[in-house]
Amino acid sequence: MKEPVWREMGLSDSEYERIKEILGREPNEVELGMFGVMWSEHCSYKNSKPVLKKFPTKGPRVLQGPGENAGVVDIGDGQAVVFKIESHNHPSAIEPYQGAATGVGGIIRDVFTMGARPIALLDSLRFGSLKSKKSRYLFSGVVAGIAGYGNCIGIPTVGGEVYFHPSYEDNCLVNAMCIGLIEHKDIAKGVAAGPGNPVMVVGARTGRDGIHGATFASEELNETSEERRPAVQVGDPFMEKLLMEACLELIKTGYVVGMQDMGAAGLTSSSCEMASRAGTGMEIDVAKVPRRETGMTPYEVMLSESQERMLVVPRKGKEKEVQEIFDKWGLEAAVIGHVTDDGYMTIKEGDKIVARIPAKALTESCPVYEREAVEPAYLAQAQNYDLSTLPEPEDYAQVLLTLLGTPTIASKEWVYRQYDYMVGLNTVVPPGSDAAVLRVKGTKKGIAATTDCNSRYVYLDPYRGGQIAIAEAARNLVCSGAMPLAVTDCLNFGNPEKPEIFWQFKEAVAGMSDACRELETPVTGGNVSFYNETKGEAIYPTPTVGMVGLVEDLDHVTTMGFKKAGDIIILLGQNKDELGASTYLSVIHGLEAGRPPEINLQLEKQVQQTTLELIKEKLINSAHDCSEGGLAVALAECCLVGGIGAEVSLSDSIRPSSILFGESQSRIIVTTPKEELDNVLNHLSQKQVPYKVLGTVGDTELSIVGTGWKVRLDLKTMEEKYRGAIPCYMS
């Protein structure tokens, strides 16, 4: 028996009844389609809204928090940084090149629609094991899609992260982040204010691509998902470049009341969201929308997700001037309607009304679900696994080499050499360091940015994993010489209707929220991506953190590589006997068990603030945080990036595997010139930051000596493993 049409559009029976109540009648096909996309999880956040309210969203520098196209944070001197991260997971799993490319295009539009010039892109990517042919196909396609779009539009991809784990085999994650710069006076909003003002569509013509893309992103992937390939949009970066330049020019004229990107749910979402924010309505004639396919129905026009399109509301009487700017950039634009004062979305085809819905019914009346949350059964056994019985490795040097050759840890040069990361000449610190740094032209300032999340931690303790994701992002910025400012997040989880998944989501958000409060990094927006499951198997919970920071003076920029022979190596923080949830445990012992390392947020804050003070006082030459792979991997990375060896002595009383490969939090490796050592140690003592002098920089090998054990590896051997791992899989 055929399913009711509303279920095909992703609506439940109770939601359909609610729609009938709102309209006072049965909805027609166009109205049902509009409700279907706007009430999808992707657009409505109906499963996540109550939980997201836990995030701190206000702060002295926040100029625009959640609710707009992107967050805006003050960086002084009348300037601001605009930034946002979003997912394009489902499309990328089906059509990796176009899925990733259009994800990049969409996030760029979110930033320039605020009036900001995009200056950089970052990406957080997750795939299955590179031993798998499918994962290699998705990986290469996604990277090529990001490179193809970003390189063509002239915006550098400067950083991010790439993880590999079997849980992402059929459901890769593609989270794209964009950063832009703006003057406070130029900040634009996505509002359709002023009844009588015209409504224009500009950019690419509308086709049938992407119809119901938002609904597609709100369901699990299965064996029929390949048939949804038509729901994946096709991008044109050259069109986007023209659109960006025209919109940025237009905003500066003052001729525009508001504008919005036509992203998920296309003309439906952009029009009703703009009207809803302004408390107005809108009348649109779909017959006036420029098309590239014949015979399109009003339903198809309203739901198309054709890329590179913007909805613009100019001031009445300024249509000619606005049209001239679009003509100058060779863009097709058309007046398709006007703003009304009745609060209704009235959709016409010529003189015939084909849909009439209150704008706020589409954006605010969707049912919000308080889902049941139950701790997963696997957790107690996994967390309580007795790690004390694990045998110590016979050869610690071999373990270090194995970890350096693990794709998640290994160099990502294979990825970022496909990106033009220097285009625009703003990149100060390129990919491959703790965070990317971009100059703010005409000033001494810089913007640092990073993306972070250890999904294994979140799987084994969502609350603690959420805390650590925020803390590590902030730590990466600090190691680059930046003060952390604010967060955008991309919360990737399985099906929220499963109590165990929803519990993971709630706990992770609670952990992130607490860390954001302690570290004073408010959340300015982001997105939720649920239903990342295939055949009932969910991905590891992955709340990706995008964070931006301010470098007050580019002279403060610090990188991870050891700089100078004779420099003293100091570890800030403490080594503890913590192997739970570590990469070592997973790769060497095949175990994903134990609890993630503890984190004391007060200590974390103190370590970060003290590191930043040492950097500003020019007392240290390098800084690098300890994360995946532990202290040994961090030391090896410092040597490899700096092209110089180190001699380290460790006397901790805990077992060698924990000292070398445990992932205890709040640890930063710094180096200082010998003559500044006393100053640095005095500073650390005054700030009550625990520390340990580890050794000295020099020679062409990494030597780590403990009580009854040692690791000795020359740089060339480590380099072959570290830089060769991913190319070896992909060749």
Secondary structure, 3 states (H helix, E strand, C coil): CCCCHHHHCCCCHHHHHHHHHHHCCCCCHHHHHHHHHHCCHHHHCCCCHHHHCCCCCCCCCEEECCCCCCEEEEEECCEEEEEEEEECHHHHHHCHHHHHHHHHHHHHHHHHCCCCEEEEEEEEEEECCCCCHHHHHHHHHHHHHHHHHHHHHCCCEEEEEEEECHHHCCCCEEEEEEEEEEEHHHCCCCCCCCCCCEEEEEECCECCCCCCHHHHCCCCECCCHHHHHHHCCCCCHHHHHHHHHHHHHHHHHCCEEEEEECCCCHHHHHHHHHHHHHCCEEEEEHHHCCECCCCCCHHHHHHCCCCCEEEEEECCCCHHHHHHHHHHCCCCEEEEEEEECCCEEEEEECCEEEEEEEHHHHHCCCCCCCCCCCCCCHHHHHHCCCHHHCCCCCCHHHHHHHHHCCCCCCCCHHHHCCCCCCCCCCEEECCCCCCEEEECCCCCCEEEEEEECCHHHHHHCHHHHHHHHHHHHHHHHHHCCCEEEEEEEEEECCCCCCHHHHHHHHHHHHHHHHHHHHHCCCEEEEEEECCCEECCEECCCEEEEEEEEEECCHHHCCCCCCCCCCCEEEEECCCCCCCCCCHHHHHHHCCCCCCCCCCCHHHHHHHHHHHHHHHHCCCCCEEEECCCCHHHHHHHHHHHHHCCCEEEECCCCCCHHHHHHCCCCCCEEEEECHHHHHHHHHHHHHCCCCEEEEEEECCCEEEEEECCEEEEEEHHHHHHHHHHHHHHHHC
